[in-house]
């Protein structure tokens, strides 16, 4: 017989899972989001700090290049 050795399809059972926020709260698995250490004002202050550092370094680089082009090393 030709078809006796053919593989058969496997049977499976799907268990659907739905999100239940009340159950998550009871079981304590709920993810709670908290704000990090750096607040909005602090982040702005750090941005301003790095902007000032960049401006000073740019000014120093331009001054150095002007000195080199004038021959002052």
CNS distance restraints for C-alpha pairs under 8 A (distance, minus, plus):
assign (resid  20 and name CA) (resid  24 and name CA) 6.36 0.50 0.50
assign (resid  21 and name CA) (resid  25 and name CA) 6.14 0.50 0.50
assign (resid  21 and name CA) (resid  30 and name CA) 7.92 0.50 0.50
assign (resid  22 and name CA) (resid  26 and name CA) 6.25 0.50 0.50
assign (resid  23 and name CA) (resid  27 and name CA) 6.14 0.50 0.50
assign (resid  24 and name CA) (resid  28 and name CA) 6.05 0.50 0.50
assign (resid  24 and name CA) (resid  29 and name CA) 5.39 0.50 0.50
assign (resid  24 and name CA) (resid  30 and name CA) 5.42 0.50 0.50
assign (resid  25 and name CA) (resid  29 and name CA) 6.56 0.50 0.50
assign (resid  25 and name CA) (resid  30 and name CA) 5.65 0.50 0.50
assign (resid  35 and name CA) (resid  39 and name CA) 7.75 0.50 0.50
assign (resid  38 and name CA) (resid  42 and name CA) 5.78 0.50 0.50
assign (resid  38 and name CA) (resid  43 and name CA) 6.17 0.50 0.50
assign (resid  39 and name CA) (resid  43 and name CA) 6.18 0.50 0.50
assign (resid  40 and name CA) (resid  44 and name CA) 6.36 0.50 0.50
assign (resid  41 and name CA) (resid  45 and name CA) 6.27 0.50 0.50
assign (resid  42 and name CA) (resid  46 and name CA) 6.28 0.50 0.50
assign (resid  43 and name CA) (resid  47 and name CA) 6.23 0.50 0.50
assign (resid  44 and name CA) (resid  48 and name CA) 6.18 0.50 0.50
assign (resid  45 and name CA) (resid  49 and name CA) 6.14 0.50 0.50
assign (resid  46 and name CA) (resid  50 and name CA) 6.30 0.50 0.50
assign (resid  47 and name CA) (resid  51 and name CA) 6.14 0.50 0.50
assign (resid  48 and name CA) (resid  52 and name CA) 6.23 0.50 0.50
assign (resid  49 and name CA) (resid  53 and name CA) 6.37 0.50 0.50
assign (resid  50 and name CA) (resid  54 and name CA) 6.12 0.50 0.50
assign (resid  51 and name CA) (resid  55 and name CA) 6.18 0.50 0.50
assign (resid  52 and name CA) (resid  56 and name CA) 6.20 0.50 0.50
assign (resid  53 and name CA) (resid  57 and name CA) 6.19 0.50 0.50
assign (resid  54 and name CA) (resid  58 and name CA) 6.06 0.50 0.50
assign (resid  55 and name CA) (resid  59 and name CA) 6.13 0.50 0.50
assign (resid  56 and name CA) (resid  60 and name CA) 6.20 0.50 0.50
assign (resid  57 and name CA) (resid  61 and name CA) 6.13 0.50 0.50
assign (resid  58 and name CA) (resid  62 and name CA) 6.19 0.50 0.50
assign (resid  59 and name CA) (resid  63 and name CA) 6.14 0.50 0.50
assign (resid  60 and name CA) (resid  64 and name CA) 6.07 0.50 0.50
assign (resid  61 and name CA) (resid  65 and name CA) 6.16 0.50 0.50
assign (resid  62 and name CA) (resid  66 and name CA) 6.15 0.50 0.50
assign (resid  63 and name CA) (resid  67 and name CA) 6.25 0.50 0.50
assign (resid  64 and name CA) (resid  68 and name CA) 6.23 0.50 0.50
assign (resid  65 and name CA) (resid  69 and name CA) 6.15 0.50 0.50
assign (resid  66 and name CA) (resid  70 and name CA) 6.25 0.50 0.50
assign (resid  67 and name CA) (resid  71 and name CA) 6.37 0.50 0.50
assign (resid  67 and name CA) (resid  72 and name CA) 5.22 0.50 0.50
assign (resid  67 and name CA) (resid  73 and name CA) 6.05 0.50 0.50
assign (resid  68 and name CA) (resid  72 and name CA) 5.64 0.50 0.50
assign (resid  68 and name CA) (resid  73 and name CA) 4.89 0.50 0.50
